[in-house]
Amino acid sequence: MAKTGSCPNPLTYVAAKTNKSTLFYLTATSFLCTLSYLAALWRRPADLPPASPATIFPCSTPISAAADDGARPLDFSAHHHSGDLRAPAHAAGRGRRFPRCGANFSEYTPCEDVARSLRFGREMLVYRERHCPEGGGERLRCRVPAPYGYRRPFRWPESRGTAWFANVPHKELTVEKKNQNWVKFEGDRFVFPGGGTMFPNGADKYIEDIGKMIDLRDGSIRTALDTGCGVASWGAYLLSRNILAMSFAPRDTHEAQVQFALERGVPALIGVLASNRLPYPSRAFDMAHCSRCLIPWSQYNGLYLIEIDRVLRPGGYWILSGPPINWERHWKGWERTTEDLKAEQTLIETLARSLCWKKLKQKEDIAIWQKPTNHVHCKINRKVFKFPHFCRSQDPDIAWYTKMEACLTPLPDVPDNHIKVVAGGELARWPKRLISVPPRIGSGSLEGITEETFIEDTAAWKTRVSHYKSLDNQLAEPGRYRNLLDMNSYLGGFAAALVNDPLWVMNVVPVEARVNTLGVVYERGLIGTYQSWCEAMSTYPRTYDLIHADLVFTLYKDRCRVEDILLEMDRILRPEGSIIFRDDVDVLVKIKNAIDGMQYDSRIMDHENGPLEREKILLAVKQYWTSPAPDSDQ
């Protein structure tokens, strides 16, 4: 019988062997880790604190708390901004520093420089037109200073009647126009009684007299043009009637008249009727005005009145007061003969009829004509009036260094030659005009711009301006800013979004823009001008409280130097004023690098749609600085 006994289980043997091996490997691994840790401690700098998960992965929320909150949503918002970044030490001096100009340049206007103007002819006042510096040698590459003692202007509406003497240190007009109530000097300030050469009782009373002849309050008249504006009292007092006037006057012997207007918070530009078209589109203004503006309307084949006709809207008004109106009463004071004045008025009356204007009324010192709503009858009466003929193959909206022509700008055709149809489309009354689709867009005459484009653009700018106000508390504060500039206004959406604030916006359509949209801006009841930002603007230093630059530097890439545009922006911006740049982030980084060398505090911030947009916003605030005191050696 065979002998039986217990045999070892192979599984038990393998398990025992495995446990011994695992223990060996664990011991060896622990020894090696400890050795590595000790070696690391030996090599670690003595002043570095011990590492821990909390220092390697810093969290604002404790790990245990985060683990317990399993329902918390993911946060995708940016927690770091470009303003948090510090430039490396080697880049600290990379931004170019622009020097300050001398105190004698505090009122420098590059394109209306008095010394340069003397090189040009006096015929038709050509020497008073724009003549900008040519080439790099003539350009002033320094920062124009404010005069010593400059103070922040009074707020509107107080500014309409008061300005600091230190800001515009010129008393000439207080002497020249002493008896006409233009401006008075009192202590440390100027006071503007609202008078003018033809309205010594004040602009308000004068406007009331006009209002008895045509309706100024029903919203049909919104945009106005004041030629030879003086200190712009006419435009200043129209604002209370919701009429926005563009005032202009040359830089001439009446020193600083436009500068006074701007200091008062009234829209104005340096300009003159000479040989070039005014920088506005055709059919822009509901009303044009001349109060003893000294423009020779009857000379040069009526060229200047023909230009007024170009910019007047169908059905628009031309108002004339001063010589030769009411010459029977004033001829002695004007120091002219009755024959001379009567002949001048006859010439103006004849020229107005040749333009198909109708004389509505003449009451005492004021005469008013009205442009026809279309040219149906005007085309027929060319058989009677051989001059002026209708212009041929000419874009009536091009007006940048464009010579005036002694020809009548034709109005758009009307269906079936219907005499009661308004050429180019009838405009809504203000304020509905602001949000109604402009006729130039409704007719499809602007390439790529539709009614839908207009509606979307209007809505977009409401959102953008709301975002701007959250970034710039000065823009959000009613009354802090008065004079604003939009350097690339497109359809005027920026200005439209601010229409309820106590401010006005000069809307610029760059001549380099793909589509000329300035006519749309005016059809909305806003004002503006053409401009190339490769040149200086026709305005005085310290004109604007805030400048808005939407894609301006993208538009001018490879056209002109960034520094030249920034220096011009600095010239026309007031101390402590702001600039809002809106552009691609790479462009804004370059601008920030440059403007930080011009005494600005600046910061790049996110687009209103969030941090994932490449388009960003750069807010820059100009620091306060002025020329040194007159007795200073610096």
WOKAVEN-V655492 format. One record per pair of residues at least 24 apart in sequence whose C-alpha atoms are under 7 Angstrom apart, sorted by sequence separation. I is the first residue (numbers start at 0). J is the second residue. D is the distance in Angstrom with one decimal. If there is no record, write none. Layout:
BEGIN
[[I:J:D] [I:J:D]]
END
This chain:
BEGIN
[[163:187:6.3] [164:188:4.5] [216:240:6.3] [477:501:6.7] [598:622:5.8] [163:188:4.3] [164:189:5.9] [286:311:6.8] [162:188:5.6] [163:189:6.1] [230:256:4.9] [284:310:6.2] [285:311:6.2] [490:516:6.2] [533:559:5.7] [161:188:6.8] [162:189:5.2] [229:256:5.5] [230:257:6.0] [282:309:6.5] [283:310:5.2] [284:311:4.9] [285:312:5.5] [489:516:6.0] [545:572:7.0] [161:189:5.7] [162:190:6.7] [229:257:7.0] [281:309:5.2] [282:310:4.8] [283:311:5.8] [284:312:5.5] [543:571:6.1] [544:572:6.1] [161:190:4.7] [230:259:5.8] [231:260:5.4] [281:310:4.4] [282:311:4.9] [283:312:5.7] [286:315:5.4] [287:316:6.2] [288:317:5.9] [289:318:6.3] [290:319:6.0] [291:320:6.1] [464:493:6.9] [490:519:6.2] [491:520:5.4] [541:570:6.4] [542:571:5.2] [543:572:5.0] [544:573:5.6] [584:613:5.8] [160:190:5.5] [161:191:6.1] [202:232:6.1] [230:260:4.9] [235:265:5.8] [276:306:6.9] [280:310:6.3] [281:311:6.9] [282:312:3.9] [285:315:4.7] [286:316:4.6] [287:317:4.9] [288:318:4.7] [289:319:5.1] [290:320:4.8] [291:321:4.5] [490:520:5.7] [540:570:5.1] [541:571:4.5] [542:572:6.0] [543:573:5.9] [583:613:5.7] [584:614:5.7] [587:617:6.6] [160:191:4.6] [202:233:5.5] [234:265:7.0] [272:303:6.7] [279:310:6.9] [282:313:6.8] [285:316:6.5] [286:317:5.9] [287:318:6.2] [288:319:6.1] [289:320:6.4] [290:321:5.7] [291:322:6.3] [353:384:5.9] [533:564:6.6] [540:571:4.4] [541:572:4.7] [542:573:6.5] [545:576:5.6] [546:577:6.5] [547:578:5.9] [548:579:6.1] [549:580:6.1] [550:581:5.8] [583:614:4.4] [584:615:5.5] [160:192:6.6] [460:492:5.5] [464:496:6.6] [532:564:6.3] [535:567:6.2] [539:571:6.6] [540:572:6.9] [541:573:4.2] [544:576:4.8] [545:577:4.8] [546:578:4.7] [547:579:4.9] [548:580:4.8] [549:581:4.7] [550:582:4.9] [582:614:5.3] [583:615:6.1] [203:236:6.0] [460:493:5.7] [544:577:6.6] [545:578:5.6] [546:579:6.3] [547:580:6.2] [548:581:6.1] [549:582:6.4] [581:614:7.0] [582:615:5.9] [202:236:6.5] [581:615:6.0] [582:616:6.7] [457:492:5.3] [461:496:5.2] [581:616:4.7] [374:410:6.2] [456:492:6.5] [460:496:6.3] [580:616:5.7] [581:617:6.5] [373:410:6.3] [579:616:6.8] [580:617:4.9] [105:143:5.7] [325:363:6.2] [579:617:5.9] [580:618:6.4] [104:143:6.2] [105:144:5.2] [193:232:5.4] [325:364:5.4] [579:618:4.9] [105:145:5.6] [324:364:5.8] [578:618:5.9] [579:619:6.6] [100:141:5.2] [105:146:6.0] [324:365:6.8] [375:416:6.0] [578:619:5.2] [99:141:5.3] [100:142:5.4] [102:144:6.5] [324:366:7.0] [577:619:5.7] [578:620:6.4] [98:141:5.2] [99:142:4.6] [100:143:5.3] [321:364:6.6] [375:418:6.4] [577:620:4.4] [97:141:5.7] [98:142:6.2] [99:143:6.4] [100:144:6.5] [102:146:7.0] [320:364:5.5] [576:620:5.8] [577:621:6.2] [97:142:6.7] [99:144:6.8] [320:365:4.7] [575:620:6.1] [576:621:5.5] [297:343:6.7] [319:365:6.0] [320:366:6.4] [575:621:4.8] [319:366:5.4] [574:621:5.7] [575:622:5.3] [318:366:5.9] [319:367:6.5] [373:421:5.9] [574:622:6.0] [575:623:5.5] [297:346:5.9] [301:350:6.7] [318:367:4.6] [372:421:5.0] [373:422:5.0] [574:623:4.9] [297:347:5.7] [317:367:5.7] [318:368:6.6] [372:422:6.1] [574:624:6.9] [296:347:6.9] [316:367:6.7] [317:368:5.2] [316:368:5.7] [317:369:6.3] [316:369:4.5] [315:369:5.7] [316:370:6.3] [314:369:6.0] [315:370:5.4] [314:370:4.9] [313:370:6.0] [314:371:5.1] [313:371:5.8] [314:372:4.6] [313:372:4.3] [484:543:6.6] [224:284:6.5] [313:373:6.4] [483:543:5.5] [223:284:5.3] [482:543:4.9] [483:544:5.9] [484:545:6.5] [485:546:6.1] [486:547:6.1] [487:548:6.4] [222:284:5.1] [223:285:5.8] [224:286:6.3] [225:287:6.0] [226:288:6.2] [227:289:6.9] [433:495:7.0] [482:544:5.4] [483:545:5.0] [484:546:4.8] [485:547:4.8] [486:548:5.3] [487:549:6.0] [222:285:5.4] [223:286:4.7] [224:287:4.6] [225:288:4.9] [226:289:5.5] [481:544:6.5] [482:545:6.9] [483:546:5.9] [484:547:6.1] [485:548:6.3] [221:285:6.5] [222:286:6.7] [223:287:5.5] [224:288:6.1] [225:289:6.3] [480:544:5.5] [487:551:6.3] [220:285:5.4] [227:292:4.8] [480:545:6.9] [226:292:6.5] [159:235:6.6] [439:519:6.4] [172:253:6.6] [437:519:6.1] [171:254:6.9] [437:522:5.7] [437:523:6.5] [433:523:4.4] [432:523:5.4] [433:524:6.0] [432:524:6.4] [197:290:6.3] [197:291:6.9] [196:291:6.9] [309:408:5.7] [162:262:6.5] [305:405:6.8] [162:263:6.4] [161:263:6.9] [302:404:7.0] [305:407:6.5] [160:263:7.0] [302:405:5.4] [159:263:4.8] [158:263:4.8] [159:264:6.6] [300:405:6.9] [158:264:6.4] [313:421:6.8] [155:264:6.9] [313:422:6.6] [152:262:6.8] [281:395:5.6] [280:395:6.9] [281:396:5.2] [280:396:4.3] [280:397:6.7] [280:398:6.7] [279:398:6.3] [278:398:5.0] [277:398:6.4] [278:399:5.9] [127:249:6.6] [276:398:5.5] [197:320:6.9] [197:321:6.3] [275:400:5.8] [276:401:5.6] [275:401:5.4] [276:402:5.8] [275:402:4.3] [276:403:5.1] [274:402:5.9] [275:403:5.3] [274:403:6.0] [399:529:6.7] [466:607:6.0] [128:271:6.5] [127:271:7.0] [463:607:6.5] [128:273:6.9] [125:273:5.7] [124:273:5.4] [125:274:6.4] [123:273:5.2] [123:274:6.6] [221:429:6.6] [219:428:4.9] [218:428:4.7] [219:429:6.6] [218:429:4.5] [264:481:6.1] [264:482:6.2] [283:518:6.5] [280:517:6.6] [280:518:5.7] [283:521:5.5] [279:528:5.6] [278:528:5.7] [279:529:6.6] [278:529:5.5] [269:537:5.2] [268:537:6.1] [269:538:5.5] [268:538:5.5] [245:526:6.9] [258:539:6.2] [261:542:6.2] [222:524:6.1] [221:524:5.8] [155:478:6.6] [154:478:6.2] [142:566:6.5] [110:535:6.3] [109:535:6.3] [110:537:6.7] [142:569:7.0] [143:570:5.5] [142:570:6.7] [108:538:6.7] [108:539:5.9] [106:539:6.4] [107:540:6.8] [106:540:5.9] [149:625:7.0] [147:625:5.4] [146:625:5.7] [147:626:5.0] [145:625:4.6] [146:626:5.4] [147:627:6.0] [144:625:5.3] [145:626:6.0] [147:628:5.8] [144:626:5.6] [94:592:5.2] [95:593:6.2] [94:593:5.4] [97:596:6.4] [96:596:4.5] [97:597:6.0] [95:596:5.7] [96:597:6.4] [94:596:5.8] [82:602:5.8] [82:603:6.4] [81:603:6.3] [102:626:5.4] [77:610:6.5]]
END
